[in-house]
Amino acid sequence: MKTRLAMFIAATLGASAMISGQAFAEESTLKALQDAVTNGSTDLSMRYRFERVDQDNIDKTANASTLLTRLSFTSADVKGFYTVLEVDNISSIGNENYNSTVNGHTQYPVVADPTLTEVNQAYVGYKNEDFELSFGRQRINHNDQRFVGGVAWRQNEQTFDAYRLQYGSKDSVKIDYSYVYNVNRIFGPDSANSDLAGNLHLLNVTYPVNKGHKLAAFVYELDFDTAAGISTRTMGISYDGSVSKVKVHAAFANQSDTGNNPTDFSAQYLALELGTQLKAVNLGIGYESLGSDSGVGFSTPLATLHKFQGFTDKFLGTPANGVNDLYVKASGKVGKLALTAIYHQLESDTGSIDYGTELDLIAKYPVADKVGLMVKFANYSADDFSVDTNKIWGMLTFKF
């Protein structure tokens, strides 16, 4: 009897201990989650922009007045794990006298800033020293964003639904690999062009040779489900550094068809830019070539395209004959006012077609702490490609 009683007491105490332990574990987990939220960081930013587009082949002039409001939350770490949530709202201030690509106002030129409210980023990450893993909707920018970028100039940013692994640091070899299964494009969820789904592999490896020299190698395997014509494999290398007082950027890549691309082709990419400072003015000259083969131009569908080949965005898609861009630029400051001018001369890869020229001007001024003002102007003068176009932007940014 005493033995049975002892066994019953022991079993009861054991069960109680297990229940108490489970309750303690649940309480600890709940406390950790509460701490992750309460100790996290929240950011609010707003960006108002007015964009005017005057395009020769459309009678009406586009006037887009839009406001981007972004709320971002990053949790505190819980044993290396963290979460990021970012929500955007894009509103039109006044009448939508522009073609957002989804509002049906096709009598106006395109300004690809649709009104919407959507999740811009939502992912879970884990970080331990030089190792970082993330899964979900996230921002991915590689190098100068010529091949992979977020198109942050547009009010609706391009993000990637992806698994991403990063290993290394800025002072050593850094490996950045992503498997992307969907690209959330700038056109918004109501557009037929909102997504680019597929099996996309993005590998970028950077190596700082020393303080003044950096190498990058990249491989991009893009096999799209519904865009076979731009399913490509791109392999390349780039260099950024300084030789004496001259800054140098150089890049080379080869692109060929992959997946279900119906065209067998191989095209090359080449870029070289030299820059130096002359007293208070930064001067630069550059040449960028997106070649062509078999009637297919070298494409960069995941790039931040607005940064390249002129702000009027005439070359978002590479022409069948490729495109060569010879440009010069100058920048400097007058007090707090930063000024930049860029002039582009654009032609086909073979040089047989003169596409046109473009002048881009930028002025930036810090109005106050966390308040910035930008004014941009772009004039494309067409020769044998597209039409004459003028664009002007006024933009105010606020960070809270």
SVG drawing of the C-alpha trace seen along z (x, -y; Angstrom):
<svg xmlns="http://www.w3.org/2000/svg" viewBox="-10 -78 58 80">
<polyline fill="none" stroke="black" stroke-width="0.4" points="0.0,0.0 2.8,-2.4 4.6,-1.5 1.5,-2.3 1.0,-5.5 4.6,-6.5 4.3,-5.8 1.1,-7.8 2.7,-10.8 5.8,-10.6 3.7,-10.4 1.5,-13.3 4.5,-15.4 6.1,-14.6 3.0,-15.5 2.7,-18.7 6.4,-19.5 5.8,-18.9 2.7,-21.1 4.5,-23.8 7.5,-23.5 5.3,-23.8 3.4,-26.8 6.8,-28.4 8.1,-27.8 4.9,-29.2 5.2,-32.2 8.8,-32.7 8.0,-32.5 5.2,-35.0 7.4,-37.3 10.1,-37.1 7.6,-37.9 6.3,-40.8 9.8,-42.1 10.5,-41.7 7.5,-43.9 7.9,-46.5 11.7,-46.8 11.3,-47.0 11.7,-50.1 9.0,-51.9 9.7,-54.4 7.3,-56.7 8.2,-58.5 6.3,-60.5 7.3,-61.5 5.2,-64.0 6.0,-64.2 4.7,-66.2 5.6,-64.8 4.8,-66.6 5.3,-64.8 5.0,-66.5 5.3,-64.0 5.1,-64.8 2.8,-62.0 0.2,-62.7 -1.8,-65.9 -2.5,-66.1 0.2,-66.8 0.4,-64.5 0.3,-66.1 0.7,-63.5 0.5,-64.7 1.0,-61.8 1.9,-61.1 3.7,-58.0 3.3,-57.2 5.4,-54.3 5.1,-52.8 7.9,-50.3 8.4,-48.1 11.4,-46.0 11.2,-43.8 14.0,-43.3 16.0,-40.1 14.8,-37.0 17.8,-34.6 18.8,-36.0 15.3,-36.0 13.6,-39.2 10.7,-40.3 10.2,-43.2 6.8,-44.6 6.3,-47.6 3.1,-49.0 2.8,-51.6 -0.1,-53.9 0.1,-55.9 -2.6,-58.6 -3.4,-61.0 -3.6,-64.6 -6.2,-66.2 -7.2,-64.9 -5.5,-61.9 -4.5,-63.7 -2.0,-61.0 -1.9,-57.4 -0.9,-55.3 -1.2,-52.2 -4.3,-51.0 -6.6,-54.1 -7.7,-54.0 -6.6,-57.6 -4.9,-56.7 -5.3,-60.2 -2.3,-61.2 1.3,-60.1 2.3,-57.4 3.4,-58.1 3.7,-54.7 2.5,-55.7 -0.8,-53.9 -2.8,-54.7 -2.8,-51.7 -2.4,-50.4 -0.3,-47.2 2.4,-45.4 5.8,-46.4 7.9,-44.1 7.0,-41.3 9.6,-38.8 11.2,-36.8 15.0,-36.9 17.7,-35.2 21.2,-36.8 24.2,-35.4 27.5,-37.4 28.3,-37.2 25.4,-34.9 21.9,-36.2 18.9,-34.3 15.6,-35.9 12.3,-34.6 9.3,-36.5 8.7,-39.7 11.8,-41.9 14.0,-44.5 17.0,-43.2 19.6,-45.6 22.9,-44.4 25.9,-46.6 24.8,-49.7 21.3,-48.1 22.1,-47.7 20.9,-44.1 18.9,-43.8 17.3,-46.6 14.2,-48.0 13.3,-50.8 12.9,-53.0 12.4,-56.1 8.8,-55.1 6.3,-55.5 5.5,-51.8 8.8,-50.0 9.8,-46.7 10.2,-43.9 10.9,-40.2 9.2,-37.2 12.3,-35.2 14.5,-33.1 17.8,-35.0 21.1,-34.0 23.9,-36.4 27.3,-35.4 30.3,-37.6 30.9,-41.3 31.9,-44.5 35.5,-43.9 35.7,-40.3 34.2,-38.2 30.4,-38.5 28.1,-35.9 24.5,-37.0 22.2,-34.3 18.5,-34.6 15.9,-32.2 13.1,-34.4 9.7,-32.9 7.9,-36.2 8.8,-39.8 6.3,-42.4 6.6,-45.1 6.0,-48.8 2.6,-48.7 0.6,-47.5 -1.7,-44.6 -4.5,-45.8 -2.2,-45.6 -1.9,-42.7 1.9,-43.4 1.9,-43.4 4.0,-40.2 6.8,-38.3 6.7,-34.7 9.2,-32.0 12.3,-30.3 14.9,-33.0 18.4,-32.5 20.4,-35.6 24.0,-35.2 26.3,-38.1 29.7,-37.8 31.8,-40.9 35.4,-41.0 37.2,-44.2 40.7,-43.7 41.8,-46.5 40.5,-49.9 40.4,-51.4 39.4,-48.4 36.3,-46.2 35.4,-43.3 32.0,-41.8 31.0,-38.6 27.4,-37.7 25.2,-35.1 21.5,-35.7 19.4,-32.8 15.9,-34.1 13.4,-31.6 10.0,-33.3 6.7,-31.5 4.9,-33.9 7.7,-36.0 9.8,-33.5 11.2,-36.2 13.2,-37.7 14.2,-34.4 18.0,-34.7 21.2,-33.6 23.6,-36.5 27.2,-36.1 29.5,-39.0 32.0,-40.9 32.5,-44.5 35.2,-46.6 35.0,-49.8 38.0,-51.6 40.4,-54.5 43.6,-54.8 45.5,-57.9 42.8,-60.6 40.5,-58.9 37.5,-56.9 36.8,-53.9 33.8,-51.7 34.0,-48.9 31.8,-45.9 31.4,-43.2 28.6,-40.5 27.4,-37.9 23.8,-37.0 22.2,-34.1 18.8,-32.5 17.5,-30.0 14.3,-28.2 11.6,-28.4 13.1,-31.4 12.2,-30.9 15.3,-32.7 18.9,-31.3 21.1,-34.4 24.2,-35.6 24.7,-39.3 27.3,-41.3 27.1,-44.2 30.0,-46.6 30.4,-49.6 33.2,-52.0 33.1,-55.2 35.9,-57.5 35.5,-60.4 37.7,-62.9 37.4,-66.1 38.4,-69.4 38.4,-71.9 34.8,-71.9 33.3,-70.1 33.1,-66.3 33.5,-65.4 32.8,-62.1 32.6,-60.4 31.1,-57.0 30.1,-54.5 27.6,-51.8 26.7,-49.2 23.8,-46.7 24.5,-44.6 22.2,-42.5 22.2,-39.2 19.5,-37.6 17.3,-40.5 17.3,-40.4 18.7,-43.2 20.6,-42.6 17.8,-42.9 17.9,-43.8 14.2,-43.3 15.0,-43.4 17.1,-46.5 16.5,-50.0 16.2,-51.2 15.5,-54.9 19.1,-55.3 20.5,-54.5 20.2,-55.8 18.3,-59.0 15.5,-59.9 12.8,-60.1 12.9,-56.2 12.9,-55.7 15.0,-52.6 13.2,-50.6 13.2,-47.8 16.3,-47.4 15.7,-47.8 16.2,-44.9 19.3,-46.6 20.8,-47.1 21.7,-50.5 25.0,-52.4 25.1,-55.3 28.0,-57.8 27.5,-60.3 29.2,-63.1 28.3,-64.5 29.2,-67.1 28.2,-67.7 29.0,-70.0 27.6,-72.1 26.7,-75.7 26.4,-76.0 23.9,-73.2 22.5,-73.1 23.7,-70.0 23.6,-70.3 24.1,-67.6 24.0,-67.7 24.2,-64.6 24.2,-64.6 23.5,-61.3 24.2,-60.5 22.3,-57.3 22.6,-55.0 22.1,-51.4 24.7,-48.7 26.0,-48.8 26.1,-52.6 24.0,-52.6 20.9,-54.2 21.0,-57.5 18.4,-57.1 18.6,-60.6 20.1,-62.7 19.0,-63.6 19.9,-66.3 19.2,-65.5 19.4,-68.1 19.0,-67.6 19.0,-70.0 18.8,-68.8 18.4,-70.9 18.1,-69.9 15.2,-72.1 15.5,-71.0 16.5,-68.0 14.9,-64.9 13.2,-67.1 14.6,-67.2 13.7,-68.9 14.5,-67.7 13.8,-69.2 14.7,-67.2 14.4,-68.0 14.8,-65.7 14.7,-66.5 14.9,-63.7 15.4,-64.9 14.5,-62.1 16.2,-61.2 15.3,-57.7 13.8,-56.3 10.7,-57.3 9.5,-61.0 10.6,-64.3 9.8,-64.3 10.1,-66.7 9.7,-65.7 9.9,-67.7 9.7,-66.6 9.3,-68.4 9.7,-66.2 9.6,-66.7 10.6,-63.9 9.9,-63.7 11.2,-61.2 9.8,-61.0"/>
</svg>
